[in-house]
Amino acid sequence: MLDKAKLAHTDLTVSQLCYGTNMFGTAIQQDAADAILDRFVALGGNFLDSARSYGDWIPDAPKGASERTIGDWLKRRGRDGMVIATKGCMVDLRVGDWRNRVTPEDLASDLGESLDHLGIATIDLYWLHADNPEAPVQTIIDALIGHQKAGRIRYFGASNWSPERIAEAQACARSIGHQGFVAVQPYWGLAKPNPEGQAAQGYGQYYEDGFAAVHGDLTMIPYSSQSRGFFAKIEAAGEDGLRGDLKQMYLSDTNRARLAAAQALAKQHGVSTNDIALAYLVNQPLPTLPIVGASSPAQIEEAVAATRIKLSAAELKALDVTA
C-alpha cells in the first residue's frame, strides 16, 4: 500500500506516488484507464496528474482527451479522497498555436476548459505547464491568485520553470502576503539527460541543474521519473536496440555508469533495475513525490512495490555517479 502525507503548505493529503495520465483517451482508452485507476486507488493512490494539452498530439482524439477520461471515471466513482492536478498554458498543439501562452487570457481559457473536461468545480493543484520568461512574474501570480480566490483552483505550482524564475515568483507572492507556488514539477529521473536531446525534445530544466536551491521550501513532484524506461529498455535490447529518441536523450557514459550502479543495487535488494530507478526518487532526503506512468494495473503494482525499497544515503550517492 502507498503511504500518504500532507503536501507542504496545503491541506492536501496525497499518496507518495502521483499517477500521470498523459496517455489517457489515446493509447489508453476508457475501460483500460478505469482498471488502472481502480487498482491505483485500491493500493492507496489518490493523486492524479493531467494537462489540458494531453492527447492533443493525436488529431482525431477529443480535445482534452486525458482530462475527459478522468472526468468520466470521477462521474461514476465520485471524487471522495482524490486529489486532482492538471496543467495549462502550454502551446496549443491542436491548432498549431506555437506562441508563448503563459498569459492571463490563455490561463483563464485553459482553466475553464479543464474544469469542463474534468466535470469538477475546483482543481486541487493547478500547474503552469510552461513559463513565459518575458512576462513579469507579478502578472502571472496575480492571475493565479485571482482564480484561487474565485474557487476555481485550491493551490498552484510550476512545471518547466527555472529555479531562478521560481525564486522570483515566490518573492513576489510573499511580498503581498501569499504563499505562491506550493510545489514544483521538474524533469527528473535517475538517467541524466544529454543537453542536446533535452533541448531538441522540448523538456524542461533537469532537477540536478539548480533545483536544490528551492527544494528545501517546495515539494518536488518530478515527471519522467523512470526516465522513460531507459534502464529497462537498454537491459532488454542493448544500446543498439534503443529508439532514436532515447539514444539522443540518455545514451552517455554517465548513464552507463548509473546503469551499472543501479544493476548492482538491484541485485543486492532482489528487485529490478527499473525499481531502483523509482526508489532513487522515493528515497530522496527532501520531500519528493514522483509522477509515474503505467499502461496496466500490473505496472501500477510494480511501481507501488518499488516504494517499499529503502535506500541508504550511501546507496543514493552511489547512484549519483557522474562519468
C-alpha positions in Angstrom: 0.0 0.0 0.0 1.1 3.5 -0.7 1.9 5.8 2.2 0.2 9.2 2.3 1.5 12.6 3.5 0.3 16.1 3.8 1.6 18.2 0.9 3.6 21.1 2.5 1.9 24.5 2.6 -1.5 22.9 1.8 -4.3 20.9 3.5 -4.0 18.2 0.8 -3.1 14.6 1.8 -1.6 12.8 -1.2 -0.1 9.4 -1.9 3.7 9.1 -2.2 3.2 8.4 -5.9 1.3 10.5 -8.3 -0.2 8.8 -11.4 0.4 10.5 -14.7 -2.4 10.2 -17.2 -0.8 11.6 -20.4 -1.8 8.6 -22.5 -5.5 8.6 -21.3 -8.0 8.9 -24.1 -5.5 8.0 -26.8 -3.2 5.0 -26.2 -5.2 4.1 -23.1 -8.9 4.1 -23.7 -11.6 4.4 -21.0 -12.1 0.8 -20.0 -8.3 0.3 -19.6 -8.0 3.7 -17.8 -10.8 2.7 -15.4 -9.0 -0.5 -14.5 -5.7 1.3 -13.9 -7.3 4.0 -11.7 -9.3 1.5 -9.7 -6.1 -0.5 -9.0 -4.2 2.7 -8.1 -6.9 3.7 -5.6 -7.1 0.1 -4.2 -3.3 0.3 -3.5 -3.6 3.7 -1.7 -3.2 6.1 -4.6 -5.2 9.2 -4.6 -3.1 11.7 -6.6 -3.7 12.2 -10.3 -1.8 14.4 -12.8 -3.1 15.5 -16.2 -2.9 18.5 -18.5 -5.2 20.5 -20.7 -3.0 19.6 -23.7 -2.7 15.8 -23.1 -3.9 13.9 -26.1 -3.9 16.9 -28.4 -1.0 15.4 -30.4 -3.5 12.9 -31.8 -5.5 14.8 -34.4 -8.7 12.7 -34.1 -8.7 12.4 -30.3 -11.2 14.6 -28.5 -9.8 17.9 -27.2 -8.6 17.3 -23.6 -8.7 13.6 -24.0 -6.8 12.8 -20.8 -8.9 15.1 -18.7 -12.1 13.8 -20.2 -11.2 10.2 -19.4 -10.5 11.2 -15.7 -13.8 13.1 -15.7 -15.8 10.1 -16.9 -14.2 7.9 -14.2 -14.9 10.5 -11.5 -18.5 10.9 -12.6 -19.1 7.2 -12.0 -16.8 6.7 -8.9 -17.1 10.0 -7.2 -14.3 12.4 -6.2 -14.1 11.5 -2.5 -10.5 11.4 -1.3 -9.0 12.1 -4.7 -6.5 15.0 -5.3 -6.8 16.2 -8.9 -3.9 18.1 -10.5 -3.8 19.4 -14.1 -1.8 21.9 -16.1 -2.4 24.7 -18.5 -0.8 27.4 -20.7 1.2 25.0 -22.9 1.5 25.7 -26.7 -1.7 24.6 -28.4 -0.8 21.5 -30.3 -4.2 21.0 -31.8 -4.4 24.3 -33.8 -0.6 24.8 -34.1 -0.5 27.9 -31.9 3.2 27.9 -31.0 3.3 31.3 -29.3 4.0 31.5 -25.6 0.6 31.0 -23.9 1.5 31.9 -20.3 -0.8 34.9 -20.3 -3.8 35.7 -18.1 -6.1 35.3 -21.0 -4.8 31.8 -22.0 -4.7 30.8 -18.4 -8.4 31.6 -18.0 -9.3 29.8 -21.2 -7.3 26.7 -20.4 -8.5 26.5 -16.8 -12.1 26.8 -17.9 -11.8 24.0 -20.4 -10.0 21.8 -17.9 -12.8 22.2 -15.3 -15.3 21.4 -18.0 -13.4 18.3 -19.2 -12.9 17.0 -15.7 -16.5 17.8 -14.7 -15.5 19.4 -11.4 -15.8 22.9 -9.9 -12.4 23.2 -8.4 -8.9 21.8 -9.3 -6.9 20.9 -6.2 -3.4 21.7 -7.7 -3.1 23.7 -10.8 0.2 23.7 -12.6 1.5 26.2 -15.1 2.8 23.8 -17.8 5.4 26.3 -19.0 6.8 29.7 -18.2 6.9 33.0 -20.1 10.2 34.5 -19.1 9.3 37.7 -20.8 6.2 38.2 -18.6 6.7 39.8 -15.2 6.0 37.2 -12.5 3.6 39.7 -10.8 1.2 39.4 -13.8 1.2 35.6 -13.7 1.0 35.3 -9.9 -1.9 37.8 -9.7 -3.8 35.9 -12.3 -3.4 32.6 -10.4 -4.4 34.2 -7.1 -7.5 35.6 -8.8 -8.6 32.1 -9.9 -7.8 30.8 -6.4 -10.0 33.5 -4.7 -12.8 32.6 -7.2 -12.6 29.0 -6.1 -11.5 27.5 -9.4 -8.2 26.2 -8.0 -7.1 25.5 -4.5 -3.3 25.7 -4.9 -0.9 26.2 -7.7 2.6 25.1 -8.8 5.2 25.4 -11.5 6.2 22.9 -14.2 9.1 23.6 -16.5 10.1 26.8 -14.7 13.7 27.5 -13.9 14.8 27.7 -10.3 15.6 31.4 -10.8 12.1 32.2 -12.0 10.5 30.2 -9.2 12.5 32.1 -6.6 11.5 35.3 -8.3 7.8 34.3 -8.3 7.9 33.2 -4.7 9.5 36.5 -3.6 6.8 38.4 -5.5 4.0 36.3 -3.9 5.3 36.7 -0.4 5.7 40.5 -0.8 1.9 40.6 -0.9 1.4 38.0 1.9 0.7 35.0 -0.3 2.5 31.6 -0.2 2.8 31.4 -4.0 3.7 28.1 -5.6 3.3 25.1 -3.3 5.2 22.5 -5.4 7.4 22.2 -8.5 7.2 19.7 -11.3 10.8 19.3 -12.6 12.2 17.0 -15.2 14.0 14.4 -13.0 14.9 10.7 -13.1 18.0 8.7 -12.4 19.1 8.9 -16.0 20.8 12.2 -16.6 19.7 13.8 -20.0 22.0 14.9 -22.7 21.5 18.7 -23.1 21.1 18.4 -26.9 18.4 15.8 -26.6 16.7 17.7 -23.8 16.6 20.9 -26.0 15.5 19.0 -29.1 12.7 17.2 -27.4 11.3 20.2 -25.5 11.9 19.0 -22.0 12.3 21.5 -19.1 15.3 22.1 -16.9 16.7 18.9 -15.2 16.5 18.8 -11.4 20.2 18.4 -10.9 20.8 21.8 -12.6 19.8 24.0 -9.8 16.5 22.9 -8.2 18.2 22.0 -4.8 18.0 25.8 -4.1 14.2 25.7 -4.0 13.7 22.1 -2.9 14.0 23.0 0.8 10.9 25.1 0.6 8.9 23.3 -2.1 7.9 19.7 -2.7 9.3 18.2 -5.9 6.8 16.2 -8.0 9.0 15.1 -10.8 7.9 13.9 -14.2 9.7 11.3 -16.3 10.6 9.7 -13.0 11.7 6.4 -14.5 13.5 8.2 -17.4 11.0 6.7 -20.0 12.1 3.2 -19.1 15.6 3.8 -20.3 17.3 1.4 -17.9 14.8 -1.4 -18.5 14.9 -0.9 -22.3 18.7 -0.9 -22.5 18.8 -4.1 -20.5 16.3 -5.7 -22.8 17.6 -4.6 -26.1 21.1 -3.2 -25.6 22.2 0.2 -26.8 21.7 -0.7 -30.5 18.1 -1.6 -29.8 17.1 1.7 -28.2 14.8 4.0 -30.1 16.5 7.1 -31.6 14.8 9.5 -29.2 16.1 7.6 -26.1 19.6 7.4 -27.6 19.5 11.2 -28.2 18.2 11.9 -24.7 20.1 9.4 -22.5 22.9 7.5 -24.1 26.1 8.6 -22.4 29.0 7.4 -20.2 27.3 8.9 -17.2 24.2 6.8 -17.7 26.2 3.7 -18.5 27.8 4.2 -15.0 24.4 4.9 -13.4 23.0 1.7 -15.1 25.9 -0.3 -13.6 25.3 1.2 -10.2 21.5 0.6 -10.4 22.1 -3.0 -11.5 24.4 -3.7 -8.5 21.8 -2.3 -6.1 19.0 -4.2 -7.8 20.9 -7.5 -7.3 21.5 -6.6 -3.6 17.9 -5.8 -3.0 16.4 -8.6 -5.2 14.5 -6.2 -7.4 14.6 -4.9 -10.9 16.8 -2.0 -12.2 13.7 -0.1 -13.0 12.5 -0.5 -9.4 15.8 1.0 -8.2 15.3 4.0 -10.6 12.0 4.8 -9.0 13.3 4.1 -5.4 16.0 6.6 -6.1 13.4 9.4 -6.1 11.2 8.0 -3.4 14.1 7.8 -1.0 15.4 11.4 -1.6 16.0 13.2 1.8 13.8 16.1 0.9 10.0 15.8 0.0 9.7 14.1 -3.4 6.6 12.6 -4.9 7.3 11.1 -8.3 4.8 11.0 -11.1 4.7 7.5 -12.6 3.2 6.3 -15.8 1.6 2.8 -16.2 -0.3 1.2 -19.0 -1.8 -1.6 -17.0 -2.8 -2.4 -13.4 0.2 -4.8 -13.2 2.6 -1.8 -13.8 0.9 0.1 -11.1 1.5 -2.8 -8.7 5.2 -2.8 -9.7 5.5 0.9 -9.1 3.8 0.6 -5.7 6.1 -2.3 -4.7 9.2 -0.1 -5.6 8.2 2.4 -3.0 8.9 -0.2 -0.3 12.6 -0.4 -1.3 14.7 1.5 1.3 18.0 3.0 0.0 20.6 4.5 2.3 22.4 7.8 1.8 25.4 5.8 0.7 23.4 3.9 -1.9 21.8 7.2 -3.2 25.3 8.7 -3.5 26.4 5.6 -5.5 23.6 6.1 -7.9 24.5 9.8 -8.4 27.8 8.8 -10.2 28.9 11.1 -13.0 31.3 9.8 -15.6 
